[in-house]
């Protein structure tokens, strides 16, 4: 059990940094290293109402930006506000199935709004056969 404790930190929700932070550079960066480095990865695992994602790949995306210029590095990170992320943060749980976390119906949508697209799609497929 003790070996699993560092893994728990992987599932922690990271905070957004909306204002660039200047990184402390130890040593000296070569003058030819300049530009922007972007990465994306999971970063939002906890939703309101104490809901927590069940799998590492289920975390909602966080974009990280490293800007390197003149030996100086700034860092910024923001949540990727996808439709799934917006619905999950509004309802407090995922409304679509993720890799290892099941989705829950959106309480803001009625029965027909949730299921009608599936029914229409099914009947349109039948019509193509006949």
C-alpha positions as CSV (number, residue, x, y, z in Angstrom):
1,X,0.0,0.0,0.0
2,X,2.8,2.4,0.8
3,X,4.2,2.0,-2.8
4,X,0.9,3.3,-4.2
5,X,1.0,6.7,-2.3
6,X,3.0,8.5,-5.0
7,X,0.5,7.4,-7.6
8,X,-2.3,9.2,-5.8
9,X,-0.7,12.5,-6.7
10,X,-1.2,11.7,-10.4
11,X,-5.0,11.9,-9.8
12,X,-4.9,15.4,-8.2
13,X,-6.7,18.2,-10.0
14,X,-4.3,20.9,-11.1
15,X,-5.1,24.6,-10.8
16,X,-5.3,27.0,-13.8
17,X,-2.6,29.7,-14.1
18,X,-4.3,32.4,-16.1
19,X,-1.4,34.8,-15.6
20,X,2.0,33.8,-16.9
21,X,4.5,32.8,-14.2
22,X,8.2,33.3,-14.7
23,X,10.2,30.1,-14.1
24,X,13.5,30.2,-12.2
25,X,16.1,29.0,-14.7
26,X,19.0,27.2,-13.0
27,X,22.1,27.6,-15.2
28,X,21.9,29.1,-18.6
29,X,19.8,28.3,-21.7
30,X,21.5,28.2,-25.0
31,X,20.7,31.3,-27.1
32,X,19.2,29.1,-30.0
33,X,16.5,27.8,-27.7
34,X,13.5,30.1,-28.4
35,X,9.8,29.5,-29.0
36,X,6.7,28.0,-27.6
37,X,6.2,24.5,-26.2
38,X,2.6,23.3,-25.8
39,X,1.5,20.1,-24.1
40,X,-1.8,18.7,-23.1
41,X,-2.7,16.1,-20.6
42,X,-5.2,15.2,-17.9
43,X,-5.6,17.7,-15.1
44,X,-9.2,17.8,-13.8
45,X,-10.1,14.7,-11.8
46,X,-12.4,16.2,-9.1
47,X,-15.8,17.7,-9.8
48,X,-18.2,19.4,-7.4
49,X,-20.3,17.1,-5.2
50,X,-17.1,15.1,-4.5
51,X,-17.2,13.1,-7.7
52,X,-13.8,11.8,-8.7
53,X,-12.8,10.3,-12.1
54,X,-11.9,6.6,-11.9
55,X,-9.1,6.3,-14.5
56,X,-6.0,8.3,-15.3
57,X,-7.1,8.8,-18.9
58,X,-10.4,10.3,-17.8
59,X,-9.1,13.5,-16.5
60,X,-10.3,16.6,-18.4
61,X,-7.6,18.2,-20.4
62,X,-5.2,21.0,-19.2
63,X,-3.1,22.8,-21.8
64,X,0.4,23.9,-20.6
65,X,2.3,26.6,-22.4
66,X,6.1,27.2,-22.0
67,X,7.3,30.4,-23.7
68,X,11.1,30.5,-24.1
69,X,12.7,33.8,-25.1
70,X,16.1,35.4,-24.3
71,X,17.0,32.9,-21.6
72,X,13.7,33.5,-19.9
73,X,10.9,30.9,-19.5
74,X,7.3,31.7,-18.7
75,X,4.6,29.1,-17.9
76,X,0.8,29.2,-18.3
77,X,-1.8,26.5,-18.0
78,X,-5.6,26.5,-18.7
79,X,-8.4,24.0,-18.8
80,X,-9.6,23.0,-22.2
81,X,-13.2,24.0,-22.0
82,X,-14.7,21.2,-24.2
83,X,-18.5,20.6,-24.3
84,X,-18.0,17.5,-22.1
85,X,-15.9,19.5,-19.6
86,X,-18.6,22.3,-19.5
87,X,-21.4,19.8,-18.9
88,X,-19.4,17.9,-16.3
89,X,-18.5,21.0,-14.3
90,X,-22.1,22.3,-14.5
91,X,-23.7,19.0,-13.3
92,X,-20.9,17.8,-11.0
93,X,-20.3,14.5,-12.8
94,X,-19.5,13.4,-16.3
95,X,-22.5,13.2,-18.7
96,X,-20.7,11.1,-21.3
97,X,-18.9,7.9,-20.8
98,X,-15.1,8.3,-20.4
99,X,-12.5,5.5,-20.7
100,X,-12.9,4.2,-17.2
101,X,-15.6,6.4,-15.7
102,X,-19.3,5.9,-16.6
103,X,-21.4,8.9,-17.7
104,X,-24.6,10.0,-16.0
105,X,-27.6,11.5,-17.7
106,X,-27.7,15.3,-17.8
107,X,-30.4,16.3,-15.4
108,X,-31.1,19.4,-17.4
109,X,-32.3,17.4,-20.4
110,X,-35.5,15.5,-20.4
111,X,-36.1,11.9,-21.5
112,X,-36.8,12.7,-25.2
113,X,-33.9,15.1,-25.5
114,X,-31.6,12.3,-24.2
115,X,-32.9,9.4,-26.3
116,X,-34.6,10.9,-29.4
117,X,-31.3,11.3,-31.4
118,X,-30.6,7.5,-30.9
119,X,-34.2,6.6,-31.9
120,X,-34.1,8.8,-35.0
121,X,-30.7,7.4,-36.0
122,X,-32.0,3.8,-35.6
123,X,-35.0,4.4,-37.8
124,X,-33.0,6.2,-40.4
125,X,-30.7,3.2,-40.6
126,X,-33.7,0.9,-41.1
127,X,-35.1,3.1,-43.8
128,X,-31.8,2.8,-45.7
129,X,-32.1,-1.0,-45.6
130,X,-35.7,-1.1,-47.1
